[in-house]
Amino acid sequence: MKIRLATLVAATALVAAPFAVAKQAGAAPAVTAPADAASTALTPAQRDTLLKEVAASMEKVKTASGRFEQLSPDFTVVTGRFALSRPGKVRFEYDDPSPLLIVSNGTTVAMQDSELETTDRVPLGSTPLALLLDDQLDFKTEAEIVDVIQTGDRVGVTLRDKSGEMDGTLTLIFAGAKRDLVGWRAVDGAGNMTSVELSDVQTGKKLSPRLFTVKDFEDE
């Protein structure tokens, strides 16, 4: 169970959200945090402005769908489709041969493994998705801000769970003048890193509510 929850946090961090997506369709740039050596030194006021800009950008995205590519700590790459409906709902459907499906219905997050025929659920509030799927984002009050870096038109915001219940950090990567979220990087307590990039994103489309429901195998 612990391994499954770690996978869920890394895969959706959410997302996890974001979670929160790039508003322009097309391939997203490589998901890497801005390089420290080339980054602009930020004043506290500039930091606060950037945090408000990226939060406002994410809040504007009420529905979104597209593709994602995930690089795991063992350097394996998996792909899939995602759909998001703010507040609280998101779906990550992995392409074959991965058996995983991750869905938040606004209350709980379910990770389903079709190969093992298992479904694990955790409260949405115990995952990074709670922050990324909120319709009123406030990074400063809802998370511990570890760092804010800007390089050119790219911004990296690194967050840590304020309660201390979840180890590791989550770095959200934004690009362009509109501060579009293009991906994220999750590092767990052991230093294992999972990166996700978004592409072919469409926003504002009506999504079926059935995308955000998951049936247990015994109910099918």
N, C-alpha and C positions, 0 to 999 in steps of 0.2 A: 504493500500500500504506500509506503514512504517513497519508493521509486516512482510510482505512478504519479503521486502528487508533485514530485520534483519535475517530472516530465511536463505535467500540466502547467506549472508555473513558468517553466522555461519556454514552452511552446506558445503560450498565450500572453506572456508578459508584454500576455495581454491585451497587445492587443490590443494587447493585447488591444488592443485596442484598437488600445486604441482606438488600438486600438484605437475613430480617429484615423484618418487616412489621407494620402495625397489626393488632391482634388483634380489633378490632371491625369488623363489616361496615358498609358505608355509605360515603357520600362523604367523602373526606378533606378537611381544610381546605386552603386555598391554601398552596402550598409556598413559604414565605418564612421566612428566618431571623428570629429575634426581633430587634426594633429595638434598636439600641445605646442610644438615648436613654431607652428605657423599661426596659432590662434591669437585673437585680439584680446588684450588685457581689458577686462570689464570692470567698470566702477559698480558699486552697489546699486546705483540708480539704473544703469544700463542693464544689469542683471534682472532687476525687477521688471523693467520694460519688456525684455525678451520673454520672461516667464508669462507675463500678461498677454503678449502677442501670440505665443504658441498655444496657450489655453484658449484664447478667443478663437483661434483658427480651428482647433479641435471641436469646440462647442458648436461651430457652425455646421459641422457634418452630422446631419440627423440620420441619414441612411447611406450606406455605401456597399459596394461589392467589387470583387476583383480577384486577382491571383496573389499568392504569396510563395516565397521560396525560403526555406529554413535550413541553415547550416548548424549542425549539431556539434557538441564537443568532440565527438570522434571523427569529425570532418565528413560525415555523411550528409548528403543533401536530399531533402524531400520537398515536394511541391504540393500545391493544393489550391482550393478556392475558399474565399471568405465572404461573409455577409455580415453587416452590422446595422443595428437599429438602436439608436440612442433614445432613452437611457437604458443601459443594462443588458442589451441583447447582442450576442455575436455568435457566429458559427465558423469553425475552421474544419473544413472537410478535406482530408489528405488524399492525394492521388494514390492509386495502386502502385506498389504493393503494400504501402503502409495501411494498417487496419484501423487507424485512429480517426475518431470524430470528436471534436470538442465543441460544446454548445453551452452558452449561458442564456437562461430564460428570463433573466432579470432578478432572480432570487438565488438560484444555485448554478454552479458550473459543473457540467457532466463531461467526463472523459470516457468514451466508449471504445472498446477494443472488439472488433467484429471477429477477430481470429480466436480470442479467448472467450468471447461472448460474455464480457463483463462490462459493467457500467459503474464507475465511481463518481460520487457527487460530493462537492464541498460547498459551503456558503460562498456566494459571490464576494461578500465583504472580506473574506480571508485571502483573496487573490489580488494581484495587481490590476486585474480587470475592473475592480470596483472603482478605482481612480480613473482609469482610462475611458470607461463607459459612462461616467457621470455627466449629466447635462449642465452642471454648474461646477466647472473645474477650478480648483484653487490649490496649486502645487505647494504653496508655502504652508498651508494649514493641514493638508491631507498627507503630506509625505515629508521626509527629511531630504532636503536638497543637498546632495554631495558636491555637485559641480555644475557650472554652466559655462560652455565653451562656444565661441564663435570663430569660424574660419571662412572668410568670404561670405557667401550667402547660406552657409550651412551652420546649424546650431545643434549642439548636443547637450541634453539636460539629463544628468545622472541623478537618480532618486534611490532612496532606501526606505524600507518600511519603518514608519515612525514608531509603531508599537513594539518593534523588536521581535515580533513573532516569526517573521520570515527573514532568513539570512540572504545575503547577496545584494546586488544592485541591479537597477534597470536604467539603461540609457536610451532615451528617445532621440531619434535623429530627424531633424527638420531641414527642409531645403527651400530656396526661393524666397522672393520678397513676401509672399503670402504665408510663409512659415508652414508649408505643407508637411505633414508627417510622412516620411518615406520608408521608415523602418525602425527597428529597435534592437538592442543588444542586452541580453540578460546574463548576469554572472552570478552563479550560486555561491554558497558559503565555502565551497571547496575550490573555487576559482574556475569552475567549468563554464565555458561561454557558449551561448546559443544566440545566433543572429538571424533576424528575419527581415526580408525586404518585400515591399509591396509593388505591384505593377498592374497595368490594365484596369485602373480604378475608375469606377463610375459612381457618382454621388447623386442623391436626390430622387432615386428611383423607388417606386413602391415595391416592398418586399413581402412575400407571403409569411404570415405568422407561423406557418408550419415549419419554416426553416429553423425556428428557435425552440423546437420541442424535440425530446428524445424519449423513445419508448425503451423500457427494459426488455431484454430478450425474452424473458418468461411471459411478457404481456403480448408478444407478437403472435 
